[in-house]
Amino acid sequence: MADQHELTRLEQLLDRFANRHLSQVPSGVREFLVFGIKQAWACLFGALMLLAIILTAWWYPDDAGLARNDILVILAVLIQAVMLLLRLETGRELWVIVLFHIVGTGMEIFKTSMGSWNYAAGGVLHIAAVPLFTGFMYAAVGSYIVRVYRLFDLRFSHYPPRWITAVIAAAIYLNFFTHHYIVDVRLFLVLAVGVVFFRCRMHFHVHKLTLRMPVLFAFVLVAFFIWIAENIGTLTGAWLYPSQIDGWQMVPVTKLVAWFLLMMISVVLVTFIYPPKPPDKARSADILS
């Protein structure tokens, strides 16, 4: 398990519960259950935000005095406040959330001005055409990554120098803006990420076992689930791409490239709060490929 000092009070209780009551469960089933529980807990912030988007699409009246965009902002702030008051988040997670708010909102303001996507009209809690709840969606990605880092006690072998990853992440973020005016180099950036992280392996401790997987594969997996969440968000009308204005259709699979690159930015931001650690030699015997 992760360092107890890095766990919230509730996570420590869950850890003790797992140690006490899952000891008699077959090891494979136990590791699978703990993995699922940890992943679900890591997704808590994002899951609650997605639930709020779905519920307001189904049941929030169109003629309500408070616009849907504004109620989503209020719900996002309440979710954040409750998680902090109940100590379901650590101080480091709050810093990550603030950082992702700033980075995400800046890109949203520019992208909506260029017509890359559009949000439903209405409300007063917005900057330009960007409702303030959008910052929380980016924050949900950061919250997930930092929670996974803690819960699975992530370690990395062959992690590239952080200055190189920072340069690539800055180039990716810049390209999100400049490709509207000059040549789009995102495929070259994908290649750069692949080259830099090709040897890197992520070591994650589940319950009793420590497993490992290529970091690039982890990027792809998370990008895929963000793409699924984005399809749900556009289906509820929270925002739409130009191709969806005349009728909803799935978000193009090519958007996975953008989310893959966003994962690179996200991981780099988190590593400046949680510096990458090498694998724990005491657990090396448990590591599986």
N, C-alpha and C positions, 0 to 999 in steps of 0.2 A: 504494500500500500504506500501511498505518498507520505511524505513527512507530515506527521500529525500537526505540526505547527502551521502548515500551509492549508489545513482543512478547516472549514467552518464547523461550528458546534454540532449542527445537524449531521454533517458529513462524518464527523467522528462517531456519532451515535449509530449511523448506518454501517460504518466500518465495524464497530463492535458487534452489531447484530449479525452481520455476515460471518464474522469469525466464530460466533457462538452457535448459530443455527444452521449454517450451510456446511459444517464440517462433515456431516454424514452423507451429503449429496455426492453422487459420483463426480469425479474431478472435472470431466468434460462438461457436464451439465452445469456444475457450479461456476466454472469459468465463463460459460456462455451467459448465464443469468447475471453474474456480476458485471460483465461487459455491457449487457443491455441496460442494466440499471444505471451504470455510470454514464453511458451515452445519453440516456433519457434525461438524467440530471444535468448534464452539460448543455443540453438543448433547451433547458427550462425557459430562459429569457426569450429565445427565439420562438419557441412553441407558444408561449403566452401571447406574444405579439401577433403571430399568425392566427391564433384563435380569436383575438380581438378583431382582426381584419375580417375573418369569416363571419363572426357573429353580427358585426355591424352591417355587413352586406345582406345578411338574411333578415334581420329583425329591426334594424334601426330605421325609423320612418324617414322618407325623403323630405317631408315637410316639417321636420323637427326644427325648433328654434335654434338649436346648436348644430352646426354643420358636421357631417360625418368626419371630415378631416380633423376638425377641432376635438371631437370626442375621442378620436384615436390618439391625438397628442396627450389629452388628459389621462386616458387609460395607460398609455406608455409611461407617463410620469408616475402614476399611482403604482404600477407594477414595479418600477425601479425603486420607488420610495419604500414599498413593503419589503422588497428583497433586502434593502439596506437595513431597515429597522429590525427585521427578524434575523439579521446577520446571515442571510443566505448567500451573500456575496462578500468577498474580501475587499480590502482597500485597494489592492492592486487591480482587481477587476474594474473598479470604478474608474481608475486612471485609464484603463484600456477603453472603456466605454466612452469617456470624454474625448479621447484621442480619435476614435473611430467616428464619433459625431462630427468632429471638425473636418476630417479628411473626406468623409462621405458627403456631408452637406455641401462642401465646396464643389465637388464633382457634380452633384445633383443640380445645383444652380446653373452651372454651365451647360450641362447636357440638356436640361429642359429648355433652356434658351435657344439651343440649336435644333430642337424638335426631335431629339433622339427618342424620347418618350414623354408622355403627358400624364398629369394627375387630374383627378376629378376636381372640378371647380368648386368653390365655396369655402367659407371659413375665414378666420382672421389670423390664425396662428400659423403663419407661413413667412418665408423669405422669398421674394419674387414669386415664382410659380411653384415653389417647393414647400409642401406642408411639413411642419416640424417633426411629424412622426417618422419621416423618412430617415432621419439621423439615427433613430433607435433601431431601424432595420440593419444598418451597417454595424451599429453597436452590438447587435445580437450575434453577428459573425465573430466579432472580437471577444465577446463574452464566452462563446462556445470554445474558441481556441484556447483561451487562458484557463477555462475550467478543465478541458481535456488535459492540458499541461499539468495541472495540479492533481486531478483525480487518477491519472494513469502514470504519474511521476515520469513524464516523458524524458528520455535521454536520446542522444543522437551520436551516431558514429559517422566519421568523415563529413561533419558539417562544414560547409565552406566558410571562409573568412566573412565576418559580418559586414565588413566594408564593401565587399563585392556584392553581397545580397542587397545592401542598401542602395548601391549604385543602380542595380537592375530594377529594384522596386521603384526608385525615383524615375527611371526612364519609362517604366510601365505607366506610372501615374501621369507623367507628362504626355505620353502618347495618347492617353484617353482624351486629352484636350487638342493636341496638335494634329491628330489625324484628320480633323475637319478641314485643315488648311493645307497640309502637306502630305506626303506619302505616309500610309499607315504601315508601321513596322511591327505590328503585334506578332506576326508569325516568326520574325527574327527574335523577338523577345521571348516567345515560347521556346524557341531553340536554345536561347541563352540560359533560360531557367533549367531546361533539360540537361544541358552540358554541366552546369554548375552543381546541380543536385543529383546527378546520375548515380554517384557512389553513396550518397547519403542514405542512411537507414534510421528509421525511427524505432526506438525500443520502448514499449509500453507495458507497464506492469498491471495485470488484470486483478487477480486475487492472490493466487499462489504462483502463477506462472508469469514470466516475462516473455513477450513475443516481440517480433520485429517485422517491419515491412518497409518497402521503399517509400521515401517521402513523396516522390512524384506521384505514386499511386494514391497516397493519402490526399494530395491536392486534387486529383481527379475525382475521388469519391466525394469529397466535401463540395466541390463545384457542381457535381451531379445533383446532390440533394438541395443545394441552393437553387438550381434550375427548376427542380420540382416545386419548391416553395414559391418561386417567381411565377410559375404557371398558375398556382392557386391564387396569388395576389392579383394577377391580371384577370383571372376568371371572375373574381369578386368585384372587379372594376376599380380597385384602389389606384391603379395606374394602368396605362395602355401604351403599347407600341403602335407606331403608325399603321402597321399591317393589321392591327386588331380593331381599328376604328369602325370599320364597316361590318364587323362580326368577329367574335372571338375565335382565335385559333391558337394552337400551341406556340409557345415562344420558340423561335428557331433553335435548333440544336447547336448552331454555330455560336450561340451565346455562351456555350460552355467554355469557349476559348477566353472570353472576357472574364468569366468567373474563375477560371484557372489562374489567370493573371492577377485577379483580385486576391486570390488565396496567397500568392507570392507576397503582395503588399501587406496582407493581414499578418502573415507569419513573421515578416521582418519587423513590423511594428511591435508585435508581442515579444519578440526576442530581445528588444531593447528594454523590456521590463522584466522578462524572465530569460536571462542569457542561457543559450543552449548548454547542456551539461553532457559529458561523455557517459557511456554506459557504466553502471555500477558493477565492478568486477565481482562483488560478492554474489551477484545474481547471474553471472555469466553461464553457469551450468543449467539454468532454467530456460535460456533463450532458445527459441525455435525460429526457424526460417519461415 
